[in-house]
Amino acid sequence: MLKSEKCINKSTFVSIDKDTLAAYQNPYFWFAQKPSYITSGFIITAWNPQGLRLGQRQNRLHTQRLAKRLAGFDPHWGFGGNQEMTYRERSALVRAPRSYGKKLMREFSQNAIYLIKGGRLYLYFYNAQETSVNGDWQRRVSHLRQLPRRNYAIGFDTPQNASF
């Protein structure tokens, strides 16, 4: 268990409830094509900044911005979410310095990212707390043949969400 269940984000504290924290600590990843094995890098999303569920259009715009920032690193795009992929966020597996991933985490107002060190997966929070996620990151790659239609990570596109 982490020392705190709060993450610093844009100079404010964002509370992470116990269910969300449990989901963060038990991630799965889905890729249309099996990614190559990497021993160092990170997995990041630009969806739902500060944990605020945004609509498909706004999340797509954030992903496009992230893709531009990852140009040159040849990211492997897929999804990160729960084991059934009924909650999933568009994510990139990136073979790049972990420090760059941490910088992008702050730039895209994410509460956390996944770091890969020596092939093992770690959860890194905005407030610099880090915890190990059991085992090799590739053991967390989902083997679903296709994604479910429903995705509970998608909220609604509203004017209030547009500032992200």
C-alpha positions as CSV (number, residue, x, y, z in Angstrom):
1,M,0.0,0.0,0.0
2,L,1.2,3.5,-0.8
3,K,2.0,6.0,2.0
4,S,-0.8,8.2,0.7
5,E,-3.7,7.9,-1.5
6,K,-3.3,11.4,-2.9
7,C,-1.4,12.6,-5.9
8,I,-0.2,16.1,-6.5
9,N,-1.5,17.5,-9.8
10,K,-1.1,21.1,-11.0
11,S,-0.5,22.3,-7.5
12,T,-3.7,20.7,-6.2
13,F,-4.3,17.4,-4.4
14,V,-6.4,14.9,-6.4
15,S,-7.8,12.2,-4.2
16,I,-7.7,8.7,-5.6
17,D,-10.3,6.5,-4.2
18,K,-9.5,2.9,-3.1
19,D,-11.2,1.3,-6.1
20,T,-9.3,3.4,-8.5
21,L,-6.0,2.8,-6.7
22,A,-6.7,-1.0,-6.8
23,A,-7.3,-0.7,-10.6
24,Y,-4.1,1.2,-11.0
25,Q,-2.2,-1.6,-9.2
26,N,-3.8,-4.3,-11.3
27,P,-3.5,-3.1,-14.9
28,Y,-3.8,-5.0,-18.2
29,F,-2.7,-3.8,-21.7
30,W,-4.1,-4.7,-25.1
31,F,-2.4,-4.3,-28.4
32,A,-3.7,-5.2,-31.8
33,Q,-0.3,-6.6,-32.6
34,K,2.1,-8.1,-30.0
35,P,4.6,-5.4,-29.0
36,S,8.3,-6.2,-29.0
37,Y,9.8,-6.8,-25.6
38,I,11.4,-3.8,-23.9
39,T,13.3,-3.7,-20.7
40,S,13.1,0.1,-20.1
41,G,10.5,2.7,-21.0
42,F,7.0,3.7,-19.9
43,I,3.3,3.3,-20.7
44,I,1.3,6.5,-20.8
45,T,-2.2,7.7,-21.6
46,A,-3.5,11.2,-22.3
47,W,-7.1,10.2,-21.6
48,N,-9.1,11.6,-18.7
49,P,-6.7,14.2,-17.2
50,Q,-6.7,14.5,-13.5
51,G,-9.1,11.5,-13.4
52,L,-11.9,13.5,-15.0
53,R,-13.8,11.3,-17.4
54,L,-13.9,13.1,-20.7
55,G,-15.8,12.2,-23.9
56,Q,-14.4,10.4,-26.9
57,R,-13.7,13.6,-29.0
58,Q,-11.8,15.3,-26.2
59,N,-9.8,12.2,-25.3
60,R,-9.0,11.8,-29.0
61,L,-7.6,15.3,-29.2
62,H,-5.4,14.7,-26.1
63,T,-4.1,11.4,-27.7
64,Q,-3.3,13.3,-30.9
65,R,-1.2,15.9,-28.9
66,L,0.5,13.0,-27.1
67,A,1.3,11.3,-30.4
68,K,3.0,14.5,-31.6
69,R,5.2,14.5,-28.4
70,L,6.1,10.9,-28.9
71,A,7.0,11.3,-32.6
72,G,10.5,9.8,-33.1
73,F,10.1,7.2,-30.4
74,D,8.0,4.8,-32.4
75,P,5.4,4.2,-29.7
76,H,3.3,1.0,-29.7
77,W,-0.3,2.1,-29.4
78,G,-2.9,0.0,-27.6
79,F,-5.1,0.3,-24.5
80,G,-4.5,0.1,-20.7
81,G,-7.3,-0.9,-18.4
82,N,-8.9,-3.7,-16.5
83,Q,-8.5,-7.4,-17.4
84,E,-11.8,-7.5,-19.3
85,M,-11.0,-4.2,-21.1
86,T,-14.4,-2.9,-20.2
87,Y,-12.6,0.1,-18.7
88,R,-9.7,1.1,-21.0
89,E,-7.8,4.2,-22.0
90,R,-5.8,4.6,-25.3
91,S,-2.2,4.2,-24.2
92,A,1.3,4.1,-25.7
93,L,4.1,1.7,-24.8
94,V,7.3,3.8,-25.4
95,R,11.0,2.8,-25.4
96,A,12.3,6.1,-24.2
97,P,13.8,7.6,-21.1
98,R,11.5,7.2,-18.1
99,S,12.3,10.8,-17.2
100,Y,10.6,11.8,-20.4
101,G,7.5,9.8,-19.4
102,K,7.4,11.6,-16.1
103,K,7.6,14.9,-17.9
104,L,4.7,13.9,-20.2
105,M,2.7,12.7,-17.2
106,R,2.9,16.2,-15.7
107,E,2.3,17.9,-19.1
108,F,-0.9,15.8,-19.8
109,S,-2.1,16.1,-16.2
110,Q,-2.1,12.4,-15.5
111,N,-2.2,11.0,-11.9
112,A,0.2,8.2,-12.8
113,I,2.1,6.4,-15.5
114,Y,3.7,2.9,-15.7
115,L,7.4,2.6,-15.8
116,I,9.3,-0.4,-17.1
117,K,12.6,-1.1,-15.4
118,G,14.5,-4.3,-16.2
119,G,11.3,-5.6,-17.8
120,R,9.3,-5.2,-14.6
121,L,6.3,-2.9,-14.2
122,Y,6.1,-0.1,-11.7
123,L,3.3,2.4,-11.0
124,Y,4.7,6.0,-10.7
125,F,2.4,8.6,-9.2
126,Y,2.5,12.4,-9.8
127,N,3.8,13.0,-6.2
128,A,6.8,10.8,-7.0
129,Q,5.6,7.7,-5.1
130,E,6.4,4.5,-6.8
131,T,5.2,1.0,-6.3
132,S,5.9,-2.3,-8.0
133,V,3.2,-4.0,-10.0
134,N,3.7,-7.8,-9.8
135,G,6.0,-9.2,-12.4
136,D,7.1,-8.7,-16.0
137,W,5.0,-6.2,-17.9
138,Q,4.3,-8.6,-20.7
139,R,2.4,-10.9,-18.3
140,R,-0.1,-8.0,-18.1
141,V,-0.8,-8.0,-21.9
142,S,-4.4,-9.1,-22.5
143,H,-5.0,-12.0,-24.9
144,L,-8.5,-10.9,-25.9
145,R,-9.1,-11.3,-29.6
146,Q,-11.2,-8.2,-29.8
147,L,-12.2,-5.4,-27.5
148,P,-15.7,-5.2,-25.9
149,R,-18.1,-2.6,-27.4
150,R,-18.7,-0.9,-24.0
151,N,-15.9,1.3,-22.5
152,Y,-16.6,2.8,-19.1
153,A,-13.6,5.1,-19.4
154,I,-15.5,7.4,-21.8
155,G,-17.6,10.1,-20.4
156,F,-19.4,12.9,-22.2
157,D,-18.1,15.8,-24.3
158,T,-19.3,18.8,-22.5
159,P,-18.2,22.5,-22.4
160,Q,-17.1,22.1,-18.8
161,N,-14.6,19.4,-19.9
162,A,-13.3,21.4,-22.9
163,S,-10.6,23.2,-20.8
164,F,-8.5,20.0,-20.6
